[in-house]
Amino acid sequence: MQTMEKKLKGTGMNAIQYLSLGQLLSLGSLTQSRLAEIQNITLATMTRLVDRMERDGWVVRDVDTKDARVKHVVPTKKAEEIWKKVSHFGKDVLEQAY
């Protein structure tokens, strides 16, 4: 994780945001609880993470049409743009590890 944090320095993104954004862009919108489950973090931690990502304009929360208590996390155009700049960092880190 430290190597990824170094790569992301100056982007305004941390490693867990990178992983979450990658999941959202590859899988499409997910509920906060599903995203927390995938990342193996608590729902409270994910909520704070999504709060920051929403504040930074990378995601929006959409209310589920069937259950207003459920929020879907949806990546924005800005997320797609930043992803183009940082997506290769994961590959770079893996290559350094081997």
Biopython code that builds the backbone (N, CA, C, O; Angstrom):
import numpy as np
from Bio.PDB.StructureBuilder import StructureBuilder

atoms = [
    (1, "MET", "N", (0.813, -1.200, 0.000)),
    (1, "MET", "CA", (0.000, 0.000, 0.000)),
    (1, "MET", "C", (0.856, 1.262, 0.000)),
    (1, "MET", "O", (0.479, 2.270, -0.597)),
    (2, "GLN", "N", (2.006, 1.209, 0.668)),
    (2, "GLN", "CA", (2.860, 2.391, 0.725)),
    (2, "GLN", "C", (3.317, 2.814, -0.664)),
    (2, "GLN", "O", (3.349, 4.003, -0.981)),
    (3, "THR", "N", (3.670, 1.833, -1.492)),
    (3, "THR", "CA", (4.128, 2.142, -2.845)),
    (3, "THR", "C", (3.010, 2.803, -3.633)),
    (3, "THR", "O", (3.251, 3.759, -4.369)),
    (4, "MET", "N", (1.792, 2.305, -3.486)),
    (4, "MET", "CA", (0.654, 2.898, -4.184)),
    (4, "MET", "C", (0.405, 4.307, -3.684)),
    (4, "MET", "O", (0.128, 5.205, -4.479)),
    (5, "GLU", "N", (0.499, 4.514, -2.386)),
    (5, "GLU", "CA", (0.307, 5.856, -1.824)),
    (5, "GLU", "C", (1.326, 6.832, -2.422)),
    (5, "GLU", "O", (0.989, 7.977, -2.724)),
    (6, "LYS", "N", (2.562, 6.378, -2.590)),
    (6, "LYS", "CA", (3.596, 7.230, -3.189)),
    (6, "LYS", "C", (3.244, 7.569, -4.634)),
    (6, "LYS", "O", (3.409, 8.709, -5.068)),
    (7, "LYS", "N", (2.764, 6.588, -5.368)),
    (7, "LYS", "CA", (2.377, 6.810, -6.771)),
    (7, "LYS", "C", (1.238, 7.825, -6.869)),
    (7, "LYS", "O", (1.203, 8.655, -7.777)),
    (8, "LEU", "N", (0.320, 7.743, -5.928)),
    (8, "LEU", "CA", (-0.881, 8.592, -5.964)),
    (8, "LEU", "C", (-0.651, 9.994, -5.400)),
    (8, "LEU", "O", (-1.519, 10.861, -5.506)),
    (9, "LYS", "N", (0.500, 10.208, -4.812)),
    (9, "LYS", "CA", (0.795, 11.517, -4.209)),
    (9, "LYS", "C", (0.581, 12.623, -5.249)),
    (9, "LYS", "O", (1.077, 12.545, -6.373)),
    (10, "GLY", "N", (-0.155, 13.635, -4.852)),
    (10, "GLY", "CA", (-0.425, 14.764, -5.726)),
    (10, "GLY", "C", (-1.691, 14.621, -6.570)),
    (10, "GLY", "O", (-2.088, 15.560, -7.259)),
    (11, "THR", "N", (-2.324, 13.451, -6.518)),
    (11, "THR", "CA", (-3.550, 13.244, -7.296)),
    (11, "THR", "C", (-4.797, 13.579, -6.489)),
    (11, "THR", "O", (-5.879, 13.736, -7.053)),
    (12, "GLY", "N", (-4.648, 13.689, -5.160)),
    (12, "GLY", "CA", (-5.797, 13.906, -4.295)),
    (12, "GLY", "C", (-6.521, 12.611, -3.969)),
    (12, "GLY", "O", (-7.621, 12.634, -3.417)),
    (13, "MET", "N", (-5.909, 11.482, -4.308)),
    (13, "MET", "CA", (-6.532, 10.178, -4.122)),
    (13, "MET", "C", (-5.612, 9.314, -3.261)),
    (13, "MET", "O", (-4.388, 9.394, -3.373)),
    (14, "ASN", "N", (-6.208, 8.491, -2.406)),
    (14, "ASN", "CA", (-5.402, 7.528, -1.658)),
    (14, "ASN", "C", (-5.644, 6.124, -2.215)),
    (14, "ASN", "O", (-6.461, 5.939, -3.118)),
    (15, "ALA", "N", (-4.942, 5.156, -1.679)),
    (15, "ALA", "CA", (-4.986, 3.798, -2.233)),
    (15, "ALA", "C", (-6.376, 3.173, -2.165)),
    (15, "ALA", "O", (-6.802, 2.526, -3.122)),
    (16, "ILE", "N", (-7.087, 3.349, -1.063)),
    (16, "ILE", "CA", (-8.421, 2.744, -0.953)),
    (16, "ILE", "C", (-9.409, 3.432, -1.890)),
    (16, "ILE", "O", (-10.312, 2.787, -2.423)),
    (17, "GLN", "N", (-9.243, 4.739, -2.094)),
    (17, "GLN", "CA", (-10.077, 5.434, -3.079)),
    (17, "GLN", "C", (-9.768, 4.903, -4.481)),
    (17, "GLN", "O", (-10.672, 4.714, -5.295)),
    (18, "TYR", "N", (-8.499, 4.671, -4.748)),
    (18, "TYR", "CA", (-8.084, 4.116, -6.037)),
    (18, "TYR", "C", (-8.772, 2.764, -6.274)),
    (18, "TYR", "O", (-9.342, 2.525, -7.339)),
    (19, "LEU", "N", (-8.710, 1.895, -5.277)),
    (19, "LEU", "CA", (-9.342, 0.575, -5.409)),
    (19, "LEU", "C", (-10.855, 0.689, -5.582)),
    (19, "LEU", "O", (-11.442, -0.003, -6.414)),
    (20, "SER", "N", (-11.474, 1.549, -4.808)),
    (20, "SER", "CA", (-12.922, 1.714, -4.886)),
    (20, "SER", "C", (-13.348, 2.288, -6.230)),
    (20, "SER", "O", (-14.322, 1.834, -6.830)),
    (21, "LEU", "N", (-12.617, 3.279, -6.689)),
    (21, "LEU", "CA", (-12.932, 3.883, -7.976)),
    (21, "LEU", "C", (-12.760, 2.868, -9.104)),
    (21, "LEU", "O", (-13.573, 2.808, -10.027)),
    (22, "GLY", "N", (-11.699, 2.075, -9.021)),
    (22, "GLY", "CA", (-11.490, 1.022, -10.015)),
    (22, "GLY", "C", (-12.642, 0.031, -10.045)),
    (22, "GLY", "O", (-13.090, -0.379, -11.115)),
    (23, "GLN", "N", (-13.121, -0.353, -8.865)),
    (23, "GLN", "CA", (-14.262, -1.271, -8.792)),
    (23, "GLN", "C", (-15.501, -0.645, -9.426)),
    (23, "GLN", "O", (-16.202, -1.291, -10.204)),
    (24, "LEU", "N", (-15.761, 0.604, -9.093)),
    (24, "LEU", "CA", (-16.951, 1.274, -9.619)),
    (24, "LEU", "C", (-16.886, 1.436, -11.133)),
    (24, "LEU", "O", (-17.887, 1.261, -11.827)),
    (25, "LEU", "N", (-15.720, 1.766, -11.635)),
    (25, "LEU", "CA", (-15.603, 1.977, -13.079)),
    (25, "LEU", "C", (-15.640, 0.665, -13.852)),
    (25, "LEU", "O", (-16.061, 0.639, -15.008)),
    (26, "SER", "N", (-15.205, -0.416, -13.229)),
    (26, "SER", "CA", (-15.258, -1.696, -13.932)),
    (26, "SER", "C", (-16.586, -2.418, -13.762)),
    (26, "SER", "O", (-17.040, -3.098, -14.682)),
    (27, "LEU", "N", (-17.214, -2.281, -12.600)),
    (27, "LEU", "CA", (-18.458, -3.003, -12.324)),
    (27, "LEU", "C", (-19.712, -2.157, -12.500)),
    (27, "LEU", "O", (-20.816, -2.692, -12.599)),
    (28, "GLY", "N", (-19.545, -0.849, -12.539)),
    (28, "GLY", "CA", (-20.705, 0.035, -12.587)),
    (28, "GLY", "C", (-21.114, 0.413, -11.180)),
    (28, "GLY", "O", (-20.426, 0.076, -10.216)),
    (29, "SER", "N", (-22.229, 1.111, -11.057)),
    (29, "SER", "CA", (-22.643, 1.580, -9.740)),
    (29, "SER", "C", (-22.871, 0.400, -8.803)),
    (29, "SER", "O", (-23.356, -0.658, -9.205)),
    (30, "LEU", "N", (-22.510, 0.614, -7.551)),
    (30, "LEU", "CA", (-22.675, -0.391, -6.498)),
    (30, "LEU", "C", (-23.269, 0.293, -5.279)),
    (30, "LEU", "O", (-23.127, 1.503, -5.106)),
    (31, "THR", "N", (-23.927, -0.475, -4.447)),
    (31, "THR", "CA", (-24.381, 0.087, -3.182)),
    (31, "THR", "C", (-23.160, 0.294, -2.295)),
    (31, "THR", "O", (-22.132, -0.361, -2.468)),
    (32, "GLN", "N", (-23.290, 1.214, -1.345)),
    (32, "GLN", "CA", (-22.190, 1.440, -0.410)),
    (32, "GLN", "C", (-21.860, 0.161, 0.341)),
    (32, "GLN", "O", (-20.689, -0.134, 0.576)),
    (33, "SER", "N", (-22.877, -0.601, 0.718)),
    (33, "SER", "CA", (-22.625, -1.830, 1.473)),
    (33, "SER", "C", (-21.899, -2.868, 0.621)),
    (33, "SER", "O", (-21.023, -3.572, 1.122)),
    (34, "ARG", "N", (-22.248, -2.971, -0.646)),
    (34, "ARG", "CA", (-21.557, -3.930, -1.528)),
    (34, "ARG", "C", (-20.111, -3.487, -1.752)),
    (34, "ARG", "O", (-19.202, -4.318, -1.751)),
    (35, "LEU", "N", (-19.898, -2.212, -1.940)),
    (35, "LEU", "CA", (-18.547, -1.700, -2.137)),
    (35, "LEU", "C", (-17.701, -1.943, -0.881)),
    (35, "LEU", "O", (-16.528, -2.302, -0.985)),
    (36, "ALA", "N", (-18.289, -1.749, 0.298)),
    (36, "ALA", "CA", (-17.582, -2.026, 1.555)),
    (36, "ALA", "C", (-17.226, -3.502, 1.654)),
    (36, "ALA", "O", (-16.131, -3.861, 2.086)),
    (37, "GLU", "N", (-18.157, -4.349, 1.250)),
    (37, "GLU", "CA", (-17.930, -5.791, 1.285)),
    (37, "GLU", "C", (-16.777, -6.177, 0.356)),
    (37, "GLU", "O", (-15.900, -6.950, 0.743)),
    (38, "ILE", "N", (-16.777, -5.645, -0.858)),
    (38, "ILE", "CA", (-15.709, -5.937, -1.827)),
    (38, "ILE", "C", (-14.356, -5.481, -1.297)),
    (38, "ILE", "O", (-13.354, -6.178, -1.458)),
    (39, "GLN", "N", (-14.328, -4.308, -0.663)),
    (39, "GLN", "CA", (-13.073, -3.748, -0.155)),
    (39, "GLN", "C", (-12.694, -4.310, 1.215)),
    (39, "GLN", "O", (-11.605, -4.046, 1.726)),
    (40, "ASN", "N", (-13.605, -5.087, 1.800)),
    (40, "ASN", "CA", (-13.382, -5.696, 3.113)),
    (40, "ASN", "C", (-13.131, -4.637, 4.189)),
    (40, "ASN", "O", (-12.207, -4.742, 4.995)),
    (41, "ILE", "N", (-13.990, -3.614, 4.168)),
    (41, "ILE", "CA", (-13.944, -2.572, 5.196)),
    (41, "ILE", "C", (-15.346, -2.405, 5.761)),
    (41, "ILE", "O", (-16.321, -2.872, 5.173)),
    (42, "THR", "N", (-15.439, -1.745, 6.893)),
    (42, "THR", "CA", (-16.751, -1.563, 7.523)),
    (42, "THR", "C", (-17.594, -0.583, 6.707)),
    (42, "THR", "O", (-17.072, 0.226, 5.940)),
    (43, "LEU", "N", (-18.880, -0.676, 6.889)),
    (43, "LEU", "CA", (-19.791, 0.238, 6.201)),
    (43, "LEU", "C", (-19.545, 1.678, 6.651)),
    (43, "LEU", "O", (-19.634, 2.602, 5.843)),
    (44, "ALA", "N", (-19.240, 1.870, 7.924)),
    (44, "ALA", "CA", (-18.955, 3.226, 8.423)),
    (44, "ALA", "C", (-17.721, 3.815, 7.732)),
    (44, "ALA", "O", (-17.712, 4.988, 7.361)),
    (45, "THR", "N", (-16.692, 3.001, 7.565)),
    (45, "THR", "CA", (-15.482, 3.454, 6.876)),
    (45, "THR", "C", (-15.791, 3.772, 5.425)),
    (45, "THR", "O", (-15.319, 4.777, 4.891)),
    (46, "MET", "N", (-16.581, 2.921, 4.784)),
    (46, "MET", "CA", (-16.939, 3.161, 3.386)),
    (46, "MET", "C", (-17.761, 4.430, 3.251)),
    (46, "MET", "O", (-17.581, 5.190, 2.300)),
    (47, "THR", "N", (-18.652, 4.662, 4.185)),
    (47, "THR", "CA", (-19.475, 5.876, 4.142)),
    (47, "THR", "C", (-18.595, 7.117, 4.176)),
    (47, "THR", "O", (-18.807, 8.054, 3.406)),
    (48, "ARG", "N", (-17.609, 7.127, 5.066)),
    (48, "ARG", "CA", (-16.681, 8.273, 5.129)),
    (48, "ARG", "C", (-15.869, 8.387, 3.840)),
    (48, "ARG", "O", (-15.621, 9.493, 3.359)),
    (49, "LEU", "N", (-15.462, 7.268, 3.290)),
    (49, "LEU", "CA", (-14.706, 7.253, 2.038)),
    (49, "LEU", "C", (-15.542, 7.826, 0.892)),
    (49, "LEU", "O", (-15.060, 8.644, 0.108)),
    (50, "VAL", "N", (-16.784, 7.390, 0.806)),
    (50, "VAL", "CA", (-17.678, 7.879, -0.246)),
    (50, "VAL", "C", (-17.991, 9.359, -0.022)),
    (50, "VAL", "O", (-18.121, 10.115, -0.985)),
    (51, "ASP", "N", (-18.111, 9.775, 1.227)),
    (51, "ASP", "CA", (-18.307, 11.202, 1.521)),
    (51, "ASP", "C", (-17.189, 12.028, 0.889)),
    (51, "ASP", "O", (-17.450, 13.036, 0.233)),
    (52, "ARG", "N", (-15.941, 11.597, 1.088)),
    (52, "ARG", "CA", (-14.798, 12.333, 0.532)),
    (52, "ARG", "C", (-14.784, 12.274, -0.993)),
    (52, "ARG", "O", (-14.493, 13.272, -1.653)),
    (53, "MET", "N", (-15.096, 11.110, -1.548)),
    (53, "MET", "CA", (-15.099, 10.966, -3.004)),
    (53, "MET", "C", (-16.218, 11.803, -3.626)),
    (53, "MET", "O", (-16.060, 12.349, -4.718)),
    (54, "GLU", "N", (-17.336, 11.897, -2.930)),
    (54, "GLU", "CA", (-18.442, 12.732, -3.402)),
    (54, "GLU", "C", (-18.054, 14.215, -3.312)),
    (54, "GLU", "O", (-18.317, 14.989, -4.233)),
    (55, "ARG", "N", (-17.438, 14.594, -2.211)),
    (55, "ARG", "CA", (-16.970, 15.972, -2.027)),
    (55, "ARG", "C", (-16.004, 16.375, -3.146)),
    (55, "ARG", "O", (-16.032, 17.509, -3.624)),
    (56, "ASP", "N", (-15.152, 15.434, -3.557)),
    (56, "ASP", "CA", (-14.153, 15.704, -4.591)),
    (56, "ASP", "C", (-14.708, 15.578, -6.008)),
    (56, "ASP", "O", (-13.995, 15.825, -6.981)),
    (57, "GLY", "N", (-15.983, 15.193, -6.122)),
    (57, "GLY", "CA", (-16.632, 15.134, -7.428)),
    (57, "GLY", "C", (-16.396, 13.863, -8.214)),
    (57, "GLY", "O", (-16.676, 13.825, -9.412)),
    (58, "TRP", "N", (-15.882, 12.810, -7.567)),
    (58, "TRP", "CA", (-15.608, 11.560, -8.270)),
    (58, "TRP", "C", (-16.807, 10.618, -8.316)),
    (58, "TRP", "O", (-16.904, 9.772, -9.205)),
    (59, "VAL", "N", (-17.712, 10.767, -7.361)),
    (59, "VAL", "CA", (-18.905, 9.921, -7.329)),
    (59, "VAL", "C", (-20.113, 10.749, -6.906)),
    (59, "VAL", "O", (-19.981, 11.829, -6.330)),
    (60, "VAL", "N", (-21.280, 10.219, -7.205)),
    (60, "VAL", "CA", (-22.525, 10.744, -6.671)),
    (60, "VAL", "C", (-23.281, 9.568, -6.069)),
    (60, "VAL", "O", (-23.062, 8.414, -6.439)),
    (61, "ARG", "N", (-24.169, 9.879, -5.138)),
    (61, "ARG", "CA", (-25.020, 8.847, -4.548)),
    (61, "ARG", "C", (-26.396, 8.972, -5.186)),
    (61, "ARG", "O", (-26.992, 10.049, -5.199)),
    (62, "ASP", "N", (-26.887, 7.870, -5.710)),
    (62, "ASP", "CA", (-28.245, 7.817, -6.241)),
    (62, "ASP", "C", (-29.090, 6.957, -5.319)),
    (62, "ASP", "O", (-28.663, 5.888, -4.882)),
    (63, "VAL", "N", (-30.275, 7.427, -5.033)),
    (63, "VAL", "CA", (-31.196, 6.679, -4.181)),
    (63, "VAL", "C", (-31.825, 5.559, -5.004)),
    (63, "VAL", "O", (-32.258, 5.772, -6.136)),
    (64, "ASP", "N", (-31.867, 4.380, -4.425)),
    (64, "ASP", "CA", (-32.489, 3.227, -5.074)),
    (64, "ASP", "C", (-33.973, 3.513, -5.271)),
    (64, "ASP", "O", (-34.640, 3.991, -4.354)),
    (65, "THR", "N", (-34.489, 3.226, -6.450)),
    (65, "THR", "CA", (-35.898, 3.506, -6.744)),
    (65, "THR", "C", (-36.853, 2.598, -5.961)),
    (65, "THR", "O", (-38.019, 2.944, -5.768)),
    (66, "LYS", "N", (-36.362, 1.441, -5.512)),
    (66, "LYS", "CA", (-37.208, 0.507, -4.781)),
    (66, "LYS", "C", (-37.104, 0.650, -3.267)),
    (66, "LYS", "O", (-38.019, 0.273, -2.535)),
    (67, "ASP", "N", (-35.979, 1.199, -2.804)),
    (67, "ASP", "CA", (-35.761, 1.319, -1.363)),
    (67, "ASP", "C", (-34.930, 2.575, -1.101)),
    (67, "ASP", "O", (-33.721, 2.583, -1.334)),
    (68, "ALA", "N", (-35.568, 3.619, -0.624)),
    (68, "ALA", "CA", (-34.913, 4.912, -0.425)),
    (68, "ALA", "C", (-33.784, 4.866, 0.599)),
    (68, "ALA", "O", (-32.976, 5.792, 0.665)),
    (69, "ARG", "N", (-33.718, 3.813, 1.392)),
    (69, "ARG", "CA", (-32.627, 3.687, 2.365)),
    (69, "ARG", "C", (-31.321, 3.269, 1.701)),
    (69, "ARG", "O", (-30.239, 3.452, 2.259)),
    (70, "VAL", "N", (-31.436, 2.705, 0.505)),
    (70, "VAL", "CA", (-30.266, 2.179, -0.209)),
    (70, "VAL", "C", (-29.701, 3.250, -1.137)),
    (70, "VAL", "O", (-30.428, 3.878, -1.906)),
    (71, "LYS", "N", (-28.383, 3.442, -1.045)),
    (71, "LYS", "CA", (-27.701, 4.421, -1.897)),
    (71, "LYS", "C", (-26.741, 3.694, -2.832)),
    (71, "LYS", "O", (-25.951, 2.852, -2.406)),
    (72, "HIS", "N", (-26.826, 4.036, -4.110)),
    (72, "HIS", "CA", (-25.892, 3.503, -5.097)),
    (72, "HIS", "C", (-24.803, 4.539, -5.327)),
    (72, "HIS", "O", (-25.087, 5.727, -5.481)),
    (73, "VAL", "N", (-23.572, 4.087, -5.348)),
    (73, "VAL", "CA", (-22.437, 4.965, -5.598)),
    (73, "VAL", "C", (-22.135, 4.887, -7.096)),
    (73, "VAL", "O", (-21.870, 3.814, -7.639)),
    (74, "VAL", "N", (-22.181, 6.044, -7.743)),
    (74, "VAL", "CA", (-22.046, 6.108, -9.198)),
    (74, "VAL", "C", (-20.845, 6.984, -9.547)),
    (74, "VAL", "O", (-20.767, 8.127, -9.099)),
    (75, "PRO", "N", (-19.902, 6.460, -10.345)),
    (75, "PRO", "CA", (-18.756, 7.282, -10.741)),
    (75, "PRO", "C", (-19.184, 8.398, -11.697)),
    (75, "PRO", "O", (-20.109, 8.232, -12.492)),
    (76, "THR", "N", (-18.499, 9.526, -11.605)),
    (76, "THR", "CA", (-18.808, 10.680, -12.445)),
    (76, "THR", "C", (-17.844, 10.753, -13.629)),
    (76, "THR", "O", (-16.910, 9.960, -13.743)),
    (77, "LYS", "N", (-18.094, 11.714, -14.497)),
    (77, "LYS", "CA", (-17.203, 11.981, -15.621)),
    (77, "LYS", "C", (-15.810, 12.342, -15.106)),
    (77, "LYS", "O", (-14.796, 11.933, -15.672)),
    (78, "LYS", "N", (-15.783, 13.117, -14.020)),
    (78, "LYS", "CA", (-14.499, 13.502, -13.419)),
    (78, "LYS", "C", (-13.722, 12.265, -12.974)),
    (78, "LYS", "O", (-12.497, 12.226, -13.095)),
    (79, "ALA", "N", (-14.422, 11.259, -12.461)),
    (79, "ALA", "CA", (-13.774, 10.010, -12.047)),
    (79, "ALA", "C", (-13.155, 9.309, -13.247)),
    (79, "ALA", "O", (-12.041, 8.791, -13.170)),
    (80, "GLU", "N", (-13.876, 9.297, -14.338)),
    (80, "GLU", "CA", (-13.351, 8.664, -15.558)),
    (80, "GLU", "C", (-12.097, 9.381, -16.035)),
    (80, "GLU", "O", (-11.149, 8.749, -16.499)),
    (81, "GLU", "N", (-12.100, 10.693, -15.921)),
    (81, "GLU", "CA", (-10.945, 11.478, -16.353)),
    (81, "GLU", "C", (-9.723, 11.210, -15.473)),
    (81, "GLU", "O", (-8.626, 11.003, -15.992)),
    (82, "ILE", "N", (-9.898, 11.213, -14.155)),
    (82, "ILE", "CA", (-8.763, 10.950, -13.271)),
    (82, "ILE", "C", (-8.286, 9.522, -13.434)),
    (82, "ILE", "O", (-7.089, 9.251, -13.328)),
    (83, "TRP", "N", (-9.212, 8.601, -13.691)),
    (83, "TRP", "CA", (-8.843, 7.196, -13.847)),
    (83, "TRP", "C", (-7.908, 7.011, -15.044)),
    (83, "TRP", "O", (-6.992, 6.191, -14.990)),
    (84, "LYS", "N", (-8.127, 7.753, -16.107)),
    (84, "LYS", "CA", (-7.245, 7.675, -17.281)),
    (84, "LYS", "C", (-5.806, 8.018, -16.900)),
    (84, "LYS", "O", (-4.859, 7.491, -17.484)),
    (85, "LYS", "N", (-5.651, 8.902, -15.921)),
    (85, "LYS", "CA", (-4.322, 9.342, -15.504)),
    (85, "LYS", "C", (-3.662, 8.389, -14.505)),
    (85, "LYS", "O", (-2.435, 8.298, -14.463)),
    (86, "VAL", "N", (-4.454, 7.679, -13.704)),
    (86, "VAL", "CA", (-3.883, 6.885, -12.610)),
    (86, "VAL", "C", (-4.071, 5.374, -12.756)),
    (86, "VAL", "O", (-3.488, 4.612, -11.983)),
    (87, "SER", "N", (-4.851, 4.932, -13.704)),
    (87, "SER", "CA", (-5.181, 3.507, -13.771)),
    (87, "SER", "C", (-3.956, 2.611, -13.928)),
    (87, "SER", "O", (-3.953, 1.480, -13.441)),
    (88, "HIS", "N", (-2.930, 3.094, -14.592)),
    (88, "HIS", "CA", (-1.730, 2.279, -14.814)),
    (88, "HIS", "C", (-0.894, 2.110, -13.538)),
    (88, "HIS", "O", (0.009, 1.274, -13.507)),
    (89, "PHE", "N", (-1.178, 2.883, -12.493)),
    (89, "PHE", "CA", (-0.387, 2.795, -11.265)),
    (89, "PHE", "C", (-0.443, 1.396, -10.648)),
    (89, "PHE", "O", (0.564, 0.914, -10.130)),
    (90, "GLY", "N", (-1.586, 0.748, -10.694)),
    (90, "GLY", "CA", (-1.720, -0.599, -10.137)),
    (90, "GLY", "C", (-0.801, -1.569, -10.830)),
    (90, "GLY", "O", (-0.146, -2.384, -10.181)),
    (91, "LYS", "N", (-0.745, -1.491, -12.138)),
    (91, "LYS", "CA", (0.146, -2.355, -12.924)),
    (91, "LYS", "C", (1.598, -2.044, -12.589)),
    (91, "LYS", "O", (2.412, -2.955, -12.437)),
    (92, "ASP", "N", (1.921, -0.769, -12.476)),
    (92, "ASP", "CA", (3.283, -0.369, -12.139)),
    (92, "ASP", "C", (3.718, -0.948, -10.794)),
    (92, "ASP", "O", (4.835, -1.448, -10.658)),
    (93, "VAL", "N", (2.836, -0.877, -9.809)),
    (93, "VAL", "CA", (3.149, -1.378, -8.467)),
    (93, "VAL", "C", (3.350, -2.888, -8.506)),
    (93, "VAL", "O", (4.277, -3.404, -7.880)),
    (94, "LEU", "N", (2.495, -3.600, -9.232)),
    (94, "LEU", "CA", (2.647, -5.056, -9.347)),
    (94, "LEU", "C", (3.949, -5.420, -10.035)),
    (94, "LEU", "O", (4.625, -6.363, -9.624)),
    (95, "GLU", "N", (4.303, -4.695, -11.061)),
    (95, "GLU", "CA", (5.572, -4.979, -11.761)),
    (95, "GLU", "C", (6.766, -4.757, -10.863)),
    (95, "GLU", "O", (7.745, -5.499, -10.938)),
    (96, "GLN", "N", (6.701, -3.741, -10.011)),
    (96, "GLN", "CA", (7.800, -3.478, -9.074)),
    (96, "GLN", "C", (7.910, -4.590, -8.028)),
    (96, "GLN", "O", (8.995, -4.870, -7.521)),
    (97, "ALA", "N", (6.783, -5.214, -7.715)),
    (97, "ALA", "CA", (6.776, -6.253, -6.692)),
    (97, "ALA", "C", (7.432, -7.540, -7.173)),
    (97, "ALA", "O", (7.869, -8.357, -6.362)),
    (98, "TYR", "N", (7.503, -7.723, -8.480)),
    (98, "TYR", "CA", (8.073, -8.980, -9.019)),
    (98, "TYR", "C", (9.376, -8.791, -9.697)),
    (98, "TYR", "O", (9.961, -9.755, -10.191)),
]
sb = StructureBuilder()
sb.init_structure("model")
sb.init_model(0)
sb.init_chain("A")
sb.init_seg("    ")
for serial, (resi, resn, name, xyz) in enumerate(atoms, 1):
    if name == "N":
        sb.init_residue(resn, " ", resi, " ")
    sb.init_atom(name, np.array(xyz, "f"), 0.0, 1.0, " ", f" {name:<3s}", serial, name[0])
structure = sb.get_structure()
